Amino acid sequence: MPLLYDGNTTAYNMRIFATSLLLNGMAVYTVEYNTPVKITSLTLVKTAQLTYDVDSYILQGSNDNMNWTTLSNRLMT
């Protein structure tokens, strides 16, 4: 997914959520491609601005946006 990383190590892209808005099962990022994409790695980095733990996320995939398959264990940084 080359569009999610631009090679700049001093900048970042994130969404900041109020702690009360983080719900179990809430999608933080949804990426859609017209053709299947093979994901070989995923890195989440916690910065000082983040108020939530990145190691509590899982990666899931879906072909219909209704039925989801867990593709990873909890993501650890």
C-alpha positions in Angstrom: 0.0 0.0 0.0 2.5 2.6 -1.1 0.1 5.6 -0.6 0.1 5.1 3.1 3.8 5.9 3.5 5.7 8.6 1.7 9.2 8.0 3.0 9.2 11.0 5.3 10.2 9.9 8.8 9.6 13.2 10.5 5.9 13.5 9.5 3.0 11.2 10.3 -0.7 10.7 9.5 -3.0 9.8 12.2 -6.6 10.2 13.5 -7.0 11.5 17.0 -10.0 10.1 18.9 -11.3 11.1 22.3 -10.8 8.1 24.6 -14.5 7.9 25.1 -15.1 7.5 21.3 -12.9 4.4 20.9 -15.2 1.5 20.8 -14.4 -2.2 20.5 -14.7 -3.2 16.8 -14.4 0.4 15.6 -12.5 0.7 12.3 -9.6 3.2 12.5 -8.5 2.9 8.9 -10.3 1.3 6.0 -8.4 0.8 2.8 -10.2 -0.4 -0.4 -8.6 -1.7 -3.6 -10.3 -2.8 -6.8 -8.0 -5.9 -7.0 -6.6 -8.1 -4.2 -3.5 -6.8 -2.5 -1.0 -9.0 -0.7 0.1 -7.4 2.6 3.5 -8.6 3.7 4.0 -6.3 6.7 2.2 -3.6 8.7 3.8 -1.2 11.2 2.0 1.0 13.6 4.0 3.5 15.6 2.8 5.2 18.8 3.8 8.8 19.0 3.4 11.2 22.0 0.2 12.6 20.4 -1.6 9.2 20.5 -3.9 8.6 23.4 -4.6 4.9 22.6 -2.5 1.8 22.5 -1.5 0.7 19.0 -0.7 -2.9 20.3 -4.5 -3.5 20.8 -5.3 -3.4 17.1 -5.9 -6.4 14.7 -5.8 -6.5 11.0 -9.0 -7.8 9.3 -10.0 -8.4 5.7 -13.3 -8.6 4.0 -14.6 -9.2 0.4 -18.1 -7.7 1.1 -17.6 -5.2 4.0 -19.9 -7.3 6.1 -18.1 -10.5 6.9 -14.6 -10.0 8.3 -11.7 -12.4 8.7 -9.0 -11.7 11.3 -5.6 -11.7 9.5 -3.3 -11.0 12.4 -2.9 -11.4 16.1 -2.8 -8.3 18.2 -0.3 -5.9 16.5 2.7 -5.4 18.6 5.1 -2.5 18.1 
